[in-house]
Amino acid sequence: MVVRGSLRKNVRILLLGDRGVGKTSLILSLVSEEFPEDVPFRAEEITIPPDVTPEMVPTHIVDYSAQEQTDDQLLEEVRRAHVICLVYSVDDERTLLRITTHWLPLLRDAIPHSRCPIILVGNKVDLTNEDESTLSAAQEIMEEFPEIESFVECSAKSLRNISEMFYFAQKSVLHPTAPIYIAEKTDLTEDCKKALTRIFMVCDLDNDGLLNDYELNAFQKRCFDMPLRPEAMEDVKEVLKRNLSGGVSPNNCITLQGFLFLHCLFIQRGRSHTTWAVLRKFGYNDQLHLTKDFLFPPLKIPNSTTELSHKGSQFFTKLFWRFDKDKDGALSPVELTQLFATCNAPAWGNEMKSLVPTNEKDWITLQGFMCFWAYTTVTTCNQPLNTWHTLDIQ
């Protein structure tokens, strides 16, 4: 299995807001780690190299100035942005009001079908007391405008939460919430549920509809390159027992319902990167589709024939016995459906019964199963490889 991180090669952050809210100061304070005494109308575009960012991705930070840019230039920058930081001043209610009356409507008109995330930023907290937070007002705005990923109060002058602000912006692009979570319903999206269900089935090595401790550890090692400590595993199960009826089975295994609930909990607690790490490890892109290079890895065979290797034969033999639940040496229609449940489509149709050995019920036997894969390796060598990846037997 190929380890996949983020599929995006860079992040472009655009700062918008009224004049005087401190957009330019935020950028300059981040770069110089001190508050600038002389602030220009607009900062030049800044590129932060990958080796100094948590996600190891180059990040471009773009400023906006109504004094220096036209409306057309503003719209062009909006369309190029991967994430937009909407900045207001916490000591000026008018700038906060303009977020809902001007800036957010403008963005909805400019990019109506975009999933471009927005970070709401309250700057100049150094000018207010601790009990004067705009958190409650920001939460109301976030409820009305679900495109807002997160909210942070900061200060360009005291440097408070500046790094966090840009980290939230980067994270919203590399680990976006919108494709995997519906905030209004506090639930995973249907596409996310479908992808995680496939992953659960792949990791359920004994096909009992549960993840036991061995399977959980294999999943943990595969996704995060480290085992799950026994006490951590029990902590996870305790969380499920307290919060979800049916999340843990009577024999102390995690159910599919519990598996989905855990990922919902990760996202609600600001750990969408955990769910994305799992999805990307199993071949999913930002649109929750299996990537082309995952499904169809390049295979060049110049001027030669192909045949199933010993390792390939072992793979398909193991696959057959894993799904032959009653161990009768043949795959029933139900067993075949379960076998191909993690694939986009079955590898064959009813015509198979007349091409390979079957039993008296027309069920494919182990001999017939192996004949099919030996034949397709010779005639269509990419198909066994594609099946290998989509079934994803470990």
C-alpha positions, -999 to 999 in steps of 0.1 A, spaced: 0 0 0 13 34 -10 14 59 18 -5 91 8 -5 124 25 -23 154 13 -30 154 -25 -27 193 -27 7 206 -37 3 241 -22 -20 263 -2 -31 298 -11 -45 319 18 -62 352 10 -69 378 38 -100 400 34 -117 426 56 -124 463 60 -96 489 59 -78 492 93 -87 458 107 -50 447 106 -48 423 76 -14 435 65 -1 437 101 -11 400 107 10 389 77 40 410 85 39 400 122 38 363 112 69 367 90 90 390 112 77 377 145 73 413 157 47 440 152 56 464 123 58 501 131 53 511 95 26 493 77 21 496 40 -14 496 24 -8 461 12 18 434 18 34 417 -12 25 380 -17 45 359 7 55 322 2 63 301 32 85 272 23 73 237 30 100 228 56 87 254 81 50 244 79 35 216 99 21 199 68 52 203 47 34 221 19 44 255 4 19 282 16 12 315 -3 -3 343 18 -20 371 -2 -31 405 11 -59 427 -2 -62 465 -2 -92 484 -15 -68 514 -20 -46 495 -44 -68 469 -61 -99 471 -82 -131 450 -77 -121 428 -106 -87 421 -91 -105 413 -58 -128 388 -75 -98 372 -93 -79 367 -60 -111 353 -44 -114 327 -72 -77 317 -69 -78 313 -31 -79 279 -15 -90 294 18 -101 329 29 -94 346 62 -121 372 69 -107 397 94 -125 421 116 -114 442 146 -128 431 179 -129 467 192 -150 479 163 -185 464 160 -190 479 125 -162 457 110 -179 426 125 -213 437 111 -197 441 77 -186 405 77 -223 394 74 -237 424 54 -209 427 29 -180 402 29 -198 369 32 -226 378 7 -198 390 -17 -180 356 -14 -212 337 -19 -219 356 -51 -183 354 -64 -178 316 -58 -214 302 -54 -206 266 -60 -172 265 -44 -162 247 -12 -136 273 -4 -134 273 34 -134 305 54 -117 313 87 -133 341 108 -106 361 124 -111 387 152 -79 408 154 -67 434 180 -76 414 211 -48 434 228 -72 464 228 -100 446 248 -104 430 282 -106 392 285 -144 394 292 -150 413 260 -147 383 236 -167 383 204 -170 345 206 -208 344 210 -213 367 180 -189 346 159 -208 314 168 -240 330 156 -223 339 123 -209 304 119 -244 289 124 -258 311 96 -228 306 73 -216 270 74 -188 277 49 -169 292 79 -146 264 91 -133 279 123 -129 311 143 -99 326 161 -92 358 180 -57 371 177 -35 401 179 -9 413 153 6 435 180 11 410 208 15 381 183 -12 362 201 -26 332 181 -11 344 148 6 311 140 -26 293 150 -47 314 127 -25 305 96 -23 269 108 -62 267 109 -63 282 74 -38 257 61 -55 228 78 -89 238 64 -75 232 29 -54 201 35 -80 185 58 -113 201 46 -144 195 68 -171 201 41 -166 168 21 -167 146 53 -190 164 78 -224 182 78 -222 207 107 -260 214 106 -267 177 111 -237 170 133 -231 139 112 -208 125 85 -216 131 49 -230 101 30 -199 99 8 -177 98 40 -199 71 55 -196 51 23 -158 54 22 -153 46 59 -177 16 56 -155 2 28 -124 8 50 -141 -10 79 -149 -40 57 -114 -41 43 -100 -42 79 -126 -68 91 -103 -97 83 -126 -124 96 -157 -109 80 -177 -110 112 -189 -74 110 -167 -63 139 -132 -51 145 -115 -71 172 -83 -60 190 -60 -76 164 -79 -60 135 -79 -26 153 -41 -28 158 -36 -37 122 -57 -7 112 -37 16 135 -4 4 122 -14 8 86 -27 43 90 -4 57 116 27 34 116 23 25 152 3 1 173 -25 11 196 -15 7 233 -38 -17 252 -49 11 276 -56 34 247 -77 7 230 -98 3 262 -102 41 265 -116 42 229 -141 14 238 -151 32 270 -158 64 250 -181 44 228 -199 26 257 -206 60 273 -218 77 242 -233 52 218 -255 22 224 -243 -6 201 -209 10 195 -192 -20 212 -204 -56 208 -210 -79 237 -177 -96 230 -159 -62 233 -153 -55 196 -160 -23 178 -190 -22 155 -194 -3 122 -217 21 140 -190 27 166 -163 31 139 -183 58 122 -191 75 155 -154 77 164 -147 96 132 -176 119 138 -162 126 172 -127 133 158 -141 159 134 -163 175 161 -131 179 183 -112 196 156 -92 165 145 -104 162 109 -68 154 100 -72 120 117 -101 110 95 -83 124 64 -52 104 72 -73 72 72 -91 81 40 -59 90 21 -41 59 34 -69 38 17 -66 57 -16 -93 84 -14 -88 119 -28 -104 152 -16 -136 144 -34 -138 110 -16 -132 91 -48 -106 63 -51 -77 79 -70 -69 67 -105 -33 58 -96 -47 37 -67 -72 18 -89 -50 15 -119 -13 15 -109 10 18 -140 21 -15 -154 42 -18 -185 49 -51 -201 68 -46 -233 67 -74 -259 60 -102 -234 31 -122 -219 19 -122 -183 10 -149 -159 -1 -151 -123 28 -152 -99 31 -174 -68 23 -144 -47 -7 -136 -68 -19 -172 -66 -16 -170 -28 -35 -137 -27 -65 -151 -46 -65 -184 -28 -65 -166 5 -93 -143 -8 -114 -173 -18 -112 -191 16 -118 -158 35 -152 -155 19 -161 -191 16 -178 -189 50 -193 -225 50 -160 -240 37 -178 -260 11 -152 -252 -16 -176 -229 -36 -187 -193 -35 -225 -189 -31 -242 -158 -45 -243 -143 -10 -206 -150 -5 -198 -135 -39 -217 -103 -31 -197 -100 1 -164 -106 -17 -170 -78 -41 -187 -54 -16 -156 -32 -15 -152 -30 -53 -169 -6 -77 -184 -36 -95 -181 -74 -95 -152 -87 -116 -176 -109 -137 -212 -116 -146 -234 -147 -150 -214 -157 -181 -187 -169 -158 -207 -201 -150 -201 -214 -185 -164 -205 -186 -149 -220 -155 -155 -250 -132 -186 -248 -109 -204 -272 -86 -238 -287 -91 -254 -255 -80 -235 -234 -106 -214 -219 -78 -178 -211 -86 -153 -235 -71 -118 -227 -60 -105 -243 -92 -129 -221 -112 -120 -190 -92 -83 -195 -99 -89 -203 -135 -106 -170 -140 -77 -150 -125 -51 -170 -144 -70 -163 -176 -75 -126 -170 -39 -122 -160 -29 -134 -195 -56 -115 -214 -62 -83 -193 -34 -81 -168 -45 -49 -152 -78 -64 -140 -63 -86 -113 -42 -57 -101 -72 -35 -100 -91 -61 -79 -61 -66 -56 -62 -29 -48 -100 -24 -44 -103 -56 -23 -72 -44 -4 -66 -77 14 -38 -71 39 
